[in-house]
């Protein structure tokens, strides 16, 4: 997904669009 969405996902603590699962 988008880098912005992934960064926000990491901050919130959930998987973004599946690209960066944490």
C-alpha positions, 0 to 999 in steps of 0.5 A, spaced: 500 500 500 501 507 500 507 509 504 503 514 508 498 509 510 503 504 512 507 509 516 500 511 519 498 503 520 505 502 524 503 508 529 496 506 530 499 498 531 495 495 525 497 492 519 496 497 513 494 494 506 498 487 507 504 490 505 507 491 511 504 487 517 506 488 524 
